[in-house]
């Protein structure tokens, strides 16, 4: 989208295409293909595969879907949070339609996909915050949007923050600091705490192997353990395109007792098992019979 906007704004469009877009695009695509060839052992065009899986075949829907308006009503609005009014004001007063168009295009394009995540639109969050910063700068010094010759005169007269700027800063601090503390220290910290516990146990040589009976990607895994230990987690790879076929993770969540019975017959039990309380209650008697003791880490899920 940014390339398209630059193309329409370019004075010499042919020069822009052949001397800027084509060389840079070819170089980036070539290096990407070579790196993927080295890592995968075969020629792979990852952007094309991404387009096929997520857009053409809706493969991402396997991991859950949201309404088309989710980014506008929940996802991106939560990310921008209390900066929203300042962001909107910055968009209006800055008149930087190139970046506004980029922001709208990214949100609009990802809204077409059924599977939505916060991280997909994270790259355009700085643009929204730039607009917010622009409006805050205008509150502090209205000459920001005025001709350059007026800027010196105004800045000499105003050495202190105007009341509106003070109110805006207090508003942003009052809304963002509590939220930052809650999201960093309280919300869903159970998976992090359990990995810290396992890391300490592993450092003391008490961990031989770990089995994670949790939904996919529920813990930081090796990134917090820092030990070369065998670990196993439930597979959630889309193994079949047939609807109704459950993966390993879904089978466990549907019937934990039956899943563990089959696991006990086919595999040896690890030294540590990680699971959420809802499943632990169903498997408590089985786990106790295998001499597992309980270590509880609370997590706030909502």
C-alpha positions as semicolon CSV with decimal commas, in nm:
position;residue;x (nm);y (nm);z (nm)
1;X;0,000;0,000;0,000
2;X;0,281;0,241;0,089
3;X;0,450;0,160;-0,243
4;X;0,123;0,230;-0,427
5;X;0,084;0,565;-0,255
6;X;0,444;0,655;-0,333
7;X;0,384;0,554;-0,696
8;X;0,089;0,790;-0,734
9;X;0,284;1,072;-0,567
10;X;0,597;1,016;-0,776
11;X;0,670;1,274;-1,045
12;X;0,849;1,028;-1,274
13;X;0,658;0,702;-1,235
14;X;0,873;0,496;-1,473
15;X;1,190;0,603;-1,293
16;X;1,029;0,519;-0,959
17;X;0,929;0,168;-1,077
18;X;1,250;0,068;-1,256
19;X;1,510;0,245;-1,041
20;X;1,354;0,201;-0,696
21;X;1,076;-0,057;-0,673
22;X;1,217;-0,321;-0,908
23;X;1,579;-0,328;-0,776
24;X;1,478;-0,322;-0,408
25;X;1,195;-0,573;-0,459
26;X;1,417;-0,812;-0,656
27;X;1,695;-0,790;-0,397
28;X;1,464;-0,852;-0,101
29;X;1,276;-1,135;-0,273
30;X;1,601;-1,297;-0,387
31;X;1,761;-1,286;-0,042
32;X;1,439;-1,419;0,114
33;X;1,426;-1,712;-0,129
34;X;1,793;-1,796;-0,070
35;X;1,749;-1,787;0,306
36;X;1,437;-2,007;0,285
37;X;1,621;-2,246;0,052
38;X;1,900;-2,277;0,306
39;X;1,664;-2,330;0,602
40;X;1,404;-2,560;0,440
41;X;1,636;-2,749;0,207
42;X;1,412;-2,678;-0,090
43;X;1,291;-2,378;-0,287
44;X;1,001;-2,222;-0,099
45;X;0,823;-1,894;-0,161
46;X;0,696;-1,819;0,190
47;X;0,487;-1,508;0,103
48;X;0,300;-1,713;-0,159
49;X;0,241;-1,999;0,085
50;X;0,120;-1,748;0,344
51;X;-0,124;-1,605;0,091
52;X;-0,250;-1,952;-0,007
53;X;-0,293;-2,078;0,349
54;X;-0,436;-1,770;0,517
55;X;-0,623;-1,596;0,237
56;X;-0,710;-1,833;-0,047
57;X;-0,783;-2,146;0,159
58;X;-0,873;-1,984;0,496
59;X;-0,640;-2,226;0,672
60;X;-0,595;-1,983;0,960
61;X;-0,963;-2,026;1,049
62;X;-0,860;-2,360;1,201
63;X;-0,722;-2,167;1,499
64;X;-1,040;-1,965;1,559
65;X;-1,226;-1,679;1,393
66;X;-1,364;-1,335;1,479
67;X;-1,621;-1,106;1,321
68;X;-1,501;-0,890;1,030
69;X;-1,513;-0,574;1,245
70;X;-1,305;-0,717;1,532
71;X;-0,993;-0,506;1,463
72;X;-1,198;-0,185;1,453
73;X;-1,425;-0,254;1,751
74;X;-1,196;-0,458;1,977
75;X;-0,851;-0,562;1,857
76;X;-0,679;-0,244;1,743
77;X;-0,886;-0,019;1,969
78;X;-0,761;-0,212;2,272
79;X;-0,403;-0,176;2,149
80;X;-0,433;0,201;2,106
81;X;-0,649;0,223;2,421
82;X;-0,677;0,572;2,570
83;X;-0,473;0,722;2,284
84;X;-0,774;0,677;2,052
85;X;-0,914;1,034;2,076
86;X;-0,565;1,182;2,031
87;X;-0,497;0,947;1,738
88;X;-0,818;1,051;1,561
89;X;-0,742;1,418;1,621
90;X;-0,389;1,369;1,487
91;X;-0,522;1,204;1,171
92;X;-0,761;1,494;1,108
93;X;-0,522;1,781;1,179
94;X;-0,199;1,637;1,035
95;X;-0,362;1,554;0,700
96;X;-0,102;1,284;0,642
97;X;-0,333;1,078;0,424
98;X;-0,053;0,853;0,302
99;X;-0,003;0,707;0,650
100;X;-0,376;0,717;0,723
101;X;-0,433;0,514;0,408
102;X;-0,166;0,265;0,509
103;X;-0,326;0,225;0,852
104;X;-0,673;0,178;0,702
105;X;-0,550;-0,064;0,436
106;X;-0,373;-0,292;0,684
107;X;-0,672;-0,302;0,919
108;X;-0,910;-0,352;0,627
109;X;-0,705;-0,628;0,463
110;X;-0,662;-0,829;0,783
111;X;-1,033;-0,782;0,857
112;X;-1,108;-0,994;0,551
113;X;-0,933;-1,293;0,711
114;X;-1,140;-1,498;0,952
115;X;-0,852;-1,566;1,193
116;X;-0,744;-1,249;1,369
117;X;-0,474;-1,176;1,625
118;X;-0,332;-0,864;1,790
119;X;0,016;-0,935;1,655
120;X;-0,099;-0,921;1,293
121;X;-0,161;-0,545;1,311
122;X;0,118;-0,466;1,557
123;X;0,342;-0,317;1,280
124;X;0,099;-0,026;1,228
125;X;0,060;0,055;1,598
126;X;0,354;0,305;1,585
127;X;0,170;0,496;1,309
128;X;-0,134;0,539;1,534
129;X;0,091;0,655;1,819
130;X;0,263;0,905;1,588
131;X;-0,076;1,058;1,511
132;X;-0,148;1,068;1,885
133;X;0,183;1,242;1,946
134;X;0,105;1,496;1,676
135;X;-0,223;1,595;1,843
136;X;-0,049;1,620;2,183
137;X;0,214;1,846;2,027
138;X;-0,064;2,066;1,891
139;X;-0,219;2,093;2,237
140;X;0,117;2,203;2,379
141;X;0,199;2,436;2,092
142;X;-0,071;2,515;1,830
143;X;0,197;2,664;1,607
144;X;0,295;2,307;1,514
145;X;0,041;2,331;1,233
146;X;0,112;2,698;1,163
147;X;0,360;2,850;0,915
148;X;0,726;2,837;1,032
149;X;0,760;3,215;1,086
150;X;0,490;3,213;1,356
151;X;0,644;2,930;1,555
152;X;0,915;3,136;1,727
153;X;0,675;3,403;1,846
154;X;0,436;3,156;2,005
155;X;0,702;2,944;2,176
156;X;0,849;3,256;2,341
157;X;0,518;3,347;2,501
158;X;0,442;3,001;2,641
159;X;0,704;2,844;2,866
160;X;0,469;2,629;3,074
161;X;0,238;2,349;2,973
162;X;-0,114;2,478;2,900
163;X;-0,394;2,333;3,119
164;X;-0,522;2,117;2,832
165;X;-0,180;1,956;2,791
166;X;-0,155;1,887;3,164
167;X;-0,501;1,731;3,162
168;X;-0,411;1,515;2,861
169;X;-0,089;1,390;3,023
170;X;-0,265;1,311;3,351
171;X;-0,541;1,130;3,160
172;X;-0,292;0,913;2,970
173;X;-0,091;0,835;3,284
174;X;-0,404;0,754;3,486
175;X;-0,530;0,511;3,221
176;X;-0,207;0,352;3,097
177;X;-0,001;0,298;3,414
178;X;-0,263;0,085;3,598
179;X;-0,331;-0,112;3,280
180;X;0,041;-0,167;3,218
181;X;0,094;-0,289;3,574
182;X;-0,207;-0,520;3,560
183;X;-0,120;-0,667;3,219
184;X;0,248;-0,710;3,311
185;X;0,217;-0,842;3,667
186;X;-0,125;-1,005;3,703
187;X;-0,303;-1,096;3,380
188;X;-0,235;-1,455;3,262
189;X;0,094;-1,481;3,450
190;X;0,041;-1,848;3,543
191;X;0,226;-1,986;3,236
192;X;0,520;-1,756;3,310
193;X;0,533;-1,854;3,678
194;X;0,524;-2,224;3,600
195;X;0,816;-2,187;3,357
196;X;1,015;-1,996;3,619
197;X;0,948;-2,282;3,861
198;X;1,057;-2,542;3,605
199;X;1,371;-2,342;3,524
200;X;1,469;-2,344;3,894
201;X;1,391;-2,715;3,922
202;X;1,597;-2,785;3,608
203;X;1,889;-2,583;3,744
204;X;1,884;-2,806;4,053
205;X;1,877;-3,118;3,837
206;X;1,527;-3,221;3,941
207;X;1,372;-3,216;3,593
208;X;1,417;-3,510;3,358
209;X;1,140;-3,440;3,109
210;X;0,822;-3,229;3,083
211;X;0,480;-3,292;2,932
212;X;0,260;-2,990;2,857
213;X;-0,109;-3,084;2,857
214;X;-0,223;-2,735;2,765
215;X;-0,367;-2,562;2,457
216;X;-0,115;-2,482;2,186
217;X;0,144;-2,210;2,258
218;X;0,021;-2,166;2,617
219;X;0,371;-2,131;2,770
220;X;0,703;-1,965;2,671
221;X;0,855;-2,316;2,648
222;X;1,233;-2,329;2,590
223;X;1,267;-1,949;2,583
224;X;1,242;-1,943;2,964
225;X;1,377;-2,288;3,053
226;X;1,727;-2,247;2,905
227;X;1,801;-2,619;2,946
228;X;1,836;-2,893;2,687
229;X;1,563;-3,115;2,829
230;X;1,310;-3,333;2,645
231;X;0,974;-3,157;2,642
232;X;0,651;-3,256;2,472
233;X;0,335;-3,057;2,404
234;X;0,002;-3,139;2,246
235;X;0,006;-3,108;1,869
236;X;-0,242;-2,868;1,709
237;X;-0,117;-2,886;1,351
238;X;-0,400;-2,890;1,095
239;X;-0,345;-3,253;0,996
240;X;-0,659;-3,287;0,792
241;X;-0,875;-3,060;0,582
242;X;-1,185;-3,261;0,676
243;X;-1,415;-3,074;0,909
244;X;-1,475;-3,237;1,245
245;X;-1,136;-3,409;1,264
246;X;-0,984;-3,326;1,602
247;X;-0,614;-3,269;1,658
248;X;-0,425;-3,397;1,962
249;X;-0,493;-3,083;2,165
250;X;-0,868;-3,095;2,097
251;X;-0,886;-3,466;2,180
252;X;-0,727;-3,403;2,517
253;X;-0,955;-3,109;2,598
254;X;-1,261;-3,311;2,496
255;X;-1,179;-3,616;2,712
256;X;-0,867;-3,577;2,931
257;X;-0,917;-3,908;3,115
258;X;-0,939;-4,119;2,801
259;X;-0,643;-3,935;2,647
260;X;-0,424;-3,998;2,952
261;X;-0,520;-4,365;2,961
262;X;-0,400;-4,410;2,603
263;X;-0,088;-4,204;2,675
264;X;-0,002;-4,422;2,977
265;X;-0,021;-4,735;2,761
266;X;0,196;-4,600;2,481
267;X;0,450;-4,371;2,652
268;X;0,655;-4,336;2,967
269;X;0,551;-4,060;3,208
270;X;0,774;-3,753;3,241
271;X;0,907;-3,615;3,568
272;X;0,683;-3,306;3,539
273;X;0,340;-3,244;3,389
274;X;0,195;-2,898;3,322
275;X;-0,181;-2,846;3,283
276;X;-0,456;-2,603;3,374
277;X;-0,672;-2,645;3,682
278;X;-0,986;-2,739;3,487
279;X;-0,811;-3,046;3,342
280;X;-0,615;-3,118;3,660
281;X;-0,939;-3,169;3,854
282;X;-1,049;-3,437;3,607
283;X;-0,710;-3,611;3,620
284;X;-0,631;-3,564;3,990
285;X;-0,684;-3,928;4,094
286;X;-0,481;-4,057;3,797
287;X;-0,194;-3,817;3,863
288;X;-0,185;-3,904;4,234
289;X;-0,172;-4,274;4,148
290;X;0,145;-4,203;3,946
291;X;0,300;-4,021;4,247
292;X;0,271;-3,668;4,109
293;X;0,245;-3,386;4,361
294;X;0,061;-3,061;4,296
295;X;0,227;-2,723;4,252
296;X;-0,030;-2,447;4,191
297;X;0,028;-2,123;4,000
298;X;-0,271;-1,893;3,974
299;X;-0,348;-1,714;3,652
300;X;-0,611;-1,453;3,567
301;X;-0,763;-1,549;3,233
302;X;-0,994;-1,254;3,177
